[in-house]
Structure formats: C-alpha cells, structure tokens
Amino acid sequence: MTQRAGATQEASYLSTFNSLERDGFKRDPTWLRKLRVEAIAHFRDLGFPVARRGNEEWKYTDVGPLARVPFDVPNEQQAIHVPPSEIEHHAFAGTHGSRLVFVNGRYAPEHSSIEALPPEVRLCNLRDALKGPASRHLGKYADYEAHAFTALNTAFVQDGVFLHVPSGTALSAVIQLIFLSTATPTDTVSHPRVLVLMDRESVATVIESYSGPMAGRYFTNAVSEVVLGPGSRLDHYKLQAEGAGAFHVATTEVRQEGESRYTSLLMDHGGGLVRNNLNVLLHEEGARAELRGLYLLNERQHVDYNTFVDHAVPNTSSDELYKGVLSGKAHVVFGGKMLVRPNAQKTTSHQVNKTLLLSEGAAVDTKPQLEIYADDVKCNHGAAIGQINREAIFYLKSRGLDDLGARKLLTYGFVSEVPATITHVPFRAYLEQLVHTRLREL
C-alpha cells in the first residue's frame, strides 16, 4: 500500500511531542498537559488535510508540500538573537502603545514593551497567564477535535499573548503583536497562540504582524481565540508578510455576546502557501461582525481564505468584503460561508469577494455561500473576477496619464475600498502606503 502524503512527518510530530512531554512540558499545569495530550491524539487521528482525503474545505489547497517537510521546533538560543533594528523594521510606528514580540515562536522580552495600562488590564506572554484566567478559556473555542492544524498548535503551544480587558475599559493605544521568523540552520515551525478576553463594554485595537526572511523555508501555525463580552468592541488587524518560501496557517475563532462588535482585517502580501481560517459565532442578539480581507499577490503565491459566520440567534448582522489583485501565477481561494439558524430571524448578512487579475497565469477559486433556515432575513452574497477595463484605461490616457500610470490608478482604486473601512486613522494611512508599495511590485 502506498503511504499517504505527510504520514512520515505526522509521525515526526508525534515523536517530537513525546520528547517534549517527557522534558519541556513537565512543568506545565496539569490541565494544560491534559489538553496537550488530547490535542495530539486528535492530530494523530486527523492527519494533515491532504487532497486525497476528500476534504472539501481544502479542495483547492494542496498541503502536501507542507506535510512532507520535517520541521524542527527552534530552541531558546535560535529565538532571541535579533538586532533591535530588525524588530523596528517590522513594527507599526504610527502610534504609541504596548508591543509584544515573538521570535521563532518564542517570547522576546528584551524587544517587548508594555506601556502603562488602565488598572486590571492584563497583557502578558501567555505562559505567564496559564495559572490564572487563561486556564478557563484556552482551547475552549478553537476546535482542535476537528481541525488538524488547530490540534497541532494546541499540542505544541508554548508562548503567545494573553490580553484581558475588564468591563468598561477603553484602551486608546494600539496593542502590537509582532511574530518574526529568522533564518535558522534547519527548517523550523512555530505555534503562536493568542487569547483575547473582552469584558462588558470594553474597547481595544490589536494589530498582529507575521514576517520572516525572503530566503529559506519555515512554517508558522498560529491560532487566536477571541471572546467579546456584551457591548464590547475589538478592532483586530492582521498583516501577513512572510517570506517567499514560508508556509503560514492561521486560525481565528471568535465568540460574540450581545451588542458586541468585531472588526477584522486580514492583509496578505507575503508567504508561499497561506491558509486563513476565520470563524465567528454571533452568540447573542445585537452582535455584529465586519470582516475585511485584502490580498496583493504575485509569482506563485497561494493564499486560501476559509471564513464561517454563524448567526445563531435573532437580530445579528455581518458584513464581509474580501478584495485583491493577482499577477504572475498567483492563486487565491475564497470559501466563505454564512449560516442563519432556524430561530435567527431579523438577520442581516452581506458577503462579497472580488478579484482583479493582472496576468493570464493568475487563478481564482471563489465560493461564497449562504445557508439560511429562517425566513425573515436580509442576506445576499456575490463574487466577481475580471481584468482592468480597457475603456477606463483609454479614458485616463486621454486625460494625460501614460499606460502604466492609468493601470496603477485603476488598480489602487479597485482595492482602496478595503483600507477606507479602517477607523484608526494612523493605521489606515500606514495600510494605504503599504498597498501603494506592494502594487508597484505586481
């Protein structure tokens, strides 16, 4: 019998886990050691979601190249030797605030800074919160029983971020989470974990960034769990700028209580093989989710978005907009599903995916979905794929622009709708400049 793709490296992960359980994990709290054992057992049963297993959610993304690589978990020494200038290069300098830095998956306190925060706000390395409130929430929302990469992260999680914003607290300064991979002698994997707890009527803005060397091969497998209490608001922005040889899999699980508002932005312009899973549960009435995605890809980059918005109760709303530009032989996959449950009357749901193709070799697979079991709802979805309008180019050239200038203007006009939705003014300006820079490379 032919051995399935990735089976050898699945065994390698299991062997590495056994070694860490004997040594590195023995200092963990009992509940965490039990969670790890459960998670690795599910990973062993699930295996990597390779195409031949008939997994519809991974139909257009082949993880075989990732599954066949023997990634190592970097040690402490590999994690910390980074000059401050390198960290600053990847930081968002548009505002003051706290910053937590992780290098090759390990917390780097010498590069991190936690500014003065309101009383009772807790922001720290996740490891430092494992004996406190993190124990009641870690692993309770991201489904490690059904998803292999989440199971793998849960089994190997060591460092990450814990943020707890108490009731009635509004954080005016942005919190930056910087995850940086560096060149190492071997191919390495990191499993960052983020846990955000927003209590009643609290407000915060969190920016995650992932980056690494252009040369070399590494794997980032990130999981975030976000809980929004009644009336709370979280603006959650993620910038993915991994190296060309990087594998990046990220899963974000969000649970929203009554009248809460969750705003998400995923911007992808790096990485070789990228998968973003975003699952939002609108658990109480009045909850609203606004999901935004922006992708600017070239060469042979592959980015896959899998979103799921669950309208579980009446009077909830969601708005989803994913747009991007492809050149070269880049490939984007969008699988967006919105579920309206039988009792979820008065639901409002809107979903759009649009992609602009700049080359003949670029490809798109898009599948927006609505699954509705209630009759008093306002729901719609749509997708569009196309090239730059020749008549629009002719019009701009007649107004004095050359061909290249006309194309760049029309391309930016196509994607500018996404940055325009950002309410944080300094970050919106930063994102707009980043878009201009990236478009010059396409």
N, C-alpha and C positions, 0 to 999 in steps of 0.2 A: 504494500500500500504506500502511495506517495505521501510523504509528510506534509502537512498543511503549512502554508506560508506563516512564518513567525513563530512556529511551535518551539524551535530551538531557543529563541530569545525569551519566550514566555517562561521556559524552564530556567533560563538565566536569571530572570527577575525573581522567580521563586527561590532560587538558591541564594541570591543576594539578600532577600528578605530573611531567610533563615539565619544567615550570618549576623545580620543587624539585630534580629530578635534576641540572639544569644548575648550580644555585646552592646551595641549602640542604643537599643530600645529598652534595655533592662531598667533604666532609671525612670521610665515613663510611669505616670499614674496607672493604676490597674485598669480603669475604664478605657484609657487610650490603647493599652496593649490589647485589650479585648477587641476594640474597634479595628485595630490593625489586622488582627487575625481573621476577623470576619471579612474584611475587605479583600485581603489577599486570597481568601478562599473563593470569593466571588470572581475575582480576576482569573483564577485558575479555571473556574468553570466556564467563564465567558470567552476568554481568549481575545485576541485582537479582532476587531470587526472587519476582517478581510472580505473582499468582494465575493469570494466563492461560498461564503456562508449565507448569502442571500439576504443580507441586512439592507432593507430598503432605505434606511436613513443614511447609509454610506454608499449608496449605489454609484455615485459619480466621483467618489474619492477613494483612491487606492492607497491604503495604508501599508501595503506590502513593503515598500522601501523603508518605512519607519520600523516595521515589525522585525525586519531582518538584521537590524544593526545592534550589536552588543554594547549598549550604553553603560557607562560607569557612573556611580554616584560620586561626585567630587569630594575630596576630603577638606578639612578646615583650611589647610595651607593654600589649596588651589582657590579658595573662595575669597581671600581678603587682599591679595596683593594687586591693588588697582590705584593708580595715582588720582588725587582729587580732581585734576583737570579732566580726566575721563568721565567722572561722575557728573561734573558740571556740564559737559557736552551733551549729556542725555537728560538733563533736568529741565523742567519748565521754569523759566526765570521771570515769568510775568507777574508774580505776586509773592508776598511773604507767607510763610506758613510752615507747618511741620513736614518733615521728609524722612521716610524710612527707606533704606537702601539695602538691597539683597544682591549678592554677587555669587553667581553659580548656585543659586538657591539658598545660600547661607546669609544670615543677617550680618550686616557690616555696621556695627555701632559707631565706628570712627568716621563713617561717611554720613551718618544719620543725625538728624537734629529734631527734637520735639520742642516746639515753641510753647510759650505759656498758653495753657488751655483753661477753659472755664472749669470750676470745681466739679469733681466727679466724672469728668470725661476721661475715658481710659483709651490711650493709644499706645501700643507697645508691640514688640515682637510676640507672635502667637505663642511661642514656647513659654513666655513669662506669664501667660494667662491660663495655662492648662489646668491649674488647680483652682481657678475661680470660675467666673460665669461662662467661659469658653466650654467648660465640661458639659454644660446643659444644652449647647447648641451645635458644637462641631459634629458634622456628619449626620445631622438631623434633617437636612433639606436637600443636599446634593445626593442623588440616588446612586450609591455605589453598588447596589444589588443588581442593577440592570445595565450599567454602563461601564465598560472595561477601563477606560481612561480615568474615570472618577474613582473607581475601585483602586487603581494603581496609585493615584495621588493620595487617597486616604490611607493606604497601607504604608506609604513611604514618607508621609508628611513629617517634616521636622521644624522648618521655620516658616514664617508667614506674618500676617498682620492681623491684629485684633483691634477693632475700633468699637467702642460703646459710647453713644451719645445719649445722655439722660434726658428725661422729659423736659420740654420747654426750652431746651438749649439750642441756640443757633450759632454754628461755627462760621464766622465771617471769612476766615483764611482757608485757602485750599490745602488739602492734605495730599501730598505726593507720595506715590509708591513706585519706586524705581527698581526694576528687576533686570539686572545686567548679566549677560553671559560673557565669558572671556575665553581666549584661546587656551587650550589645555593639551597636554601630551596625548590624551585619548578622547574619544567621543564621550561626552557626558550628558547626563539627564538631571533636571531639577524639577521639583514638585512644589511650587509655591502654593500657599493656601491663604485666603483672605476671608475673614469673618467680620461682618459689619452688622451691628445691632443698633437700630434707631428707635428710641423710645417715643412715646406720645409727643407729637407736635415739635419734634426736633428737626434740625436742618443741617445739612453738610454737603460739601463738594469734594469728591475723591477723584484723583487722576492717577491711573495706572499706566506705566510705560514699560515695554519689553523691547530690549535691543541686544545686539551682540555683534561679533566680528563678521565681516563680509565673507572671509575665507573660513573654511572649517565646517565641521558638522556637529550639531548638538541638538538636544531635544528639551523643550520647555513644556511641561504638562501642568497647567495651572487650574485651580478650582477656587471659585468665590461663592460664599453663601451670604445672602443679604436678607435681613428681616426688617421690615418697615412697620413701626407701630402706628396706631391711629393718628391721622393728621400730620404725619412726618413727611419730610421731603429729602430725597437724595438725588443729586446730580452725579452720575457715575460715568466717567470718561476713560476710555482705554485706547492707547496708541500702541500699535504693534509694528515695530521696525527691526525685526530680527534679521540676521544675516541670510545671504542667498542660499546657503546650504542648511539652514535651520528647519527643524520640524517644530511646529507650535500648535498645541491643542489646548483650548481654554474652555472651561465650563463655568457659567454663572447661573446660580439658582436664586430666584428672588421670591419672597413671600410678602404680600402687601395686605395690611389691615385697613380698616375703614378710613376713607378720605385721604389716604396717603398718596404720594406722587413719586414715581420713579422715572427718571430720565436717563437714558443710556445712549452713549455714542461709542461705536466701535470703528476705529480707523485703521485700515490695514494697507501698508505700502511696503512691507518687508516680508521676509520668510520665503522658503521654498515650497513647503507643504504646510498649509494652515487650516485649522478647523476651529470654528467658534460655535459653541452651543450656548444659547441663551434661553432659559425657561423662566417664565413669570407666572405666578399664581396670584390672581386677584381674588383674595380670600374673603373680603368683606365689602359691603356696599360703599360706593363713593370712591373706590380706589381707581387710580389712573396710571397707565404706563405709556411713556413715549419712547420709542426705540428708533435709533438712528444708526445707519451704517454708511461708511464711505470707504471705497477701495480704489486704489490707483496702482495698477499692476502692469508689469511688462515682462519680457523674455519668457521664461517658462514657469512663472509663479502660478501657484494653485491655491486659491482661498475658497473655503466652504463655510457657508453660514447655515446653521440649523436653529431656527427660533420656534418657540412654542409659548403661546399666550393662552392661559386657561381662565376664562370668565366663569368663575364657579358660582357666583351669586348675582342677584339683580343689581342694576344701576352701577355698572362699572364701565370703563372706557379704555380703549387702547388706540394708539396711532403709530404705525410702523412705516418708516421710509428708509430704504436702502438704495444707494446710487453709487455708480462707479464708472471708471474708464479703464479699458484694456488695450494694450498694444502687444506687439510681438506674438508669442504663442501662449499668452497668459490665459488662464481658465478660472472662471468664478462659478460657484454653485450656490444657489439660494433655495433653501427649503423652509418656507415659513408657514406655520400652522396656527390658526386661531380657533379655539374650541369655545362654543357657547353651550353651556349645560342646560338641561331641561327647565330648571327653575330660574335661569338667569335672564329674566325679562328686562327690558329697557337697557340692553347692552348696546353700546356704540363701538364699532370696531372698523378700522381703516388700515389697509395694508397695500404698499406699492413697492415694486422693485424695478429699477430702470438701469440699463447699462448701455454705455456708448463704446462702440468698437472702432479702434483706430487702425486696425490691420486685418488682413484676410485670415491670418492664422489664429486670432483670438477666438475664444469659445465661451458660451454661457449655457448653463442648465438652470432654469428657474422654475420653481413650482410653488407659487403662493396658494394657500388652501384655507377654506373656511368650512368648519364643521359645526352646523347650527342645529340645536334641538329645542329652540324657543321660537315663538312666532312674533313677539313684539320687540323687534330689534332693528338696528340700522347698521348693516355690515356690508362692506364691499372690499374688493381686492383687485389688483391688476399688475401686469408686468409688461415691459416694453424693452426691446433690443433694437438698436439701429446704429447708423453711421451719421457723420456730420452732414447736414443738409447743404447740398451744393448751391442752392439758390441763396441761402443765407451767406455763404462764402462770397458769392458773386456780389451781393448787396454790400457787404463790408469792404470788399476790394474797390467797389465804386465810390466808397467814401474815404479812400486814401490808404487803407491798410494793405500790406502785402499778403500773400497767401498764408505764410506761416503765422503772421500776426492775427489774421482772421480766424484761423483754426484754433489758436490758443485762446482767443477771446471767447469763442463759442464753447470750447471745452470747459473753460472755467465757469462760464455762465450755466452750463449744464449741472455741474456739481455744487455750485455755490449755495444752492438751496439747503444743503445739509449743514455747513458751518453757520449759516444765518440763524439756525434754530438755537444756537448756544447762547444762553443768557449771561454767562460770566464773560464780561467784555474783554479782559486781558487774554483769557484763554481763546476766545473766538478770534482775536487778532493773531494770536500765535498759530492757530489752526489754519487760518486763511493764508498766512505766509508759508506755512508748511505745504499747503496744497499748491501754491504757485511754484515753489521749488521743485516739488515732485513732478508736476506737469511738464516742466522743462526737460525732464529725463525720459518722458514717454515718447 
